[in-house]
Amino acid sequence: MVQATLASMRHYSPDVPVCLIVDGEFDVSDLVKEYDLRVLRVSELPAQEMRTLVSGSGRAKLAAMWEGPFEYYVWLDSDAIVWGDFTPQVCADVDFQIFWSEISIPPDAQEVPGWLAHFYFDPQKLRRFDAEFEWRGNAYFSSGAFACKRNVIPFEKWMEAELWGKETPGLFGDFSEQPLLNYFVHSMSQRGEIRIGRSNLQHIWNHHGKGELMRDCLGAGWYLPAKIRRPRVAHFCGRKPLLSDPKAFSRPFTIARLEHHRRRRSNLGAWLAIMNEEARVLLGKVKGRFSR
């Protein structure tokens, strides 16, 4: 999937330097050569405590915050693609830019919605550790795409909150780094410790629908569109955007996958490469079912 992410980056923002966070010992030399990448391996982080925290989960992205090469950066998960050049909308004058503009819970809400504890945290349990935190009136965001300054949340501060979660079951939702990242961004902003911004730069089709992305694709066939009406990140969280999954919405992501393979192959060869990838995914699922 990261092939599609990188191909979309290079297509729409060819001059932006890119660092790939690698969690594991697999070879990425082909991607480094193709896309002129810097590589940061989780296994090479300087502190054992940091390596233990971030390895094997979505927390790997935090390596960019504490040990990445850029003072200010945009993070993208590998199930997200660049959809048009949105770099003019990145606000480097704030400490953290949320790629979401909607206020999730009205400032005058009286009840805690169930999804807050599921995806983020339980504000009632959080009072024990931060009695001043206001859980209403915030833009809660998916952590698959955002922009921030390096070390905006110090490692020591993060580890303290990790201990809160271990002491209090159910305090943070089971979504890797997303609950703590949202808590820190909003609580530190409320205390005046950081400046945050909000921008409508993350399109999640389960929330926003398919229509806008499909309109961009009109007339472009199976190629990345030359004209994007509203440049942003297209994030395919939830069901992964595989052609073999009839319940998934995959066309924009498939186009980015083809963009990667066309750098080295013909159009037919690119399609055959994708079919081969899909076959390996299906084989892995079949083996998993038999083993269970």
Secondary structure, DSSP 8 states (H G I E B T S, - for coil): -HHHHHHHHHHH-TTS--EEEE-SS---HHHHHHHT-EEEEGGG-S-HHHHHHHTTSGGGGHHHHHH-S-SEEEEE-TTEEEES--GGG--TTSSEEES----SS-TT--S--HHHHHHTB-HHHHTTT-TT---SS-----TTEEEEETTSS-HHHHHHHHHHHHHSTTSB-SSTTHHHHHHHHHHHHHTTSS-EEE-S-EEEHHHH-SHHHHHHHTTTTTS--S--SS-EEEE--SS---TT-TTS--HHHHHHHHHHHHTTS-HHHHHHHHHHHHHHHHHHHHHHHHH-
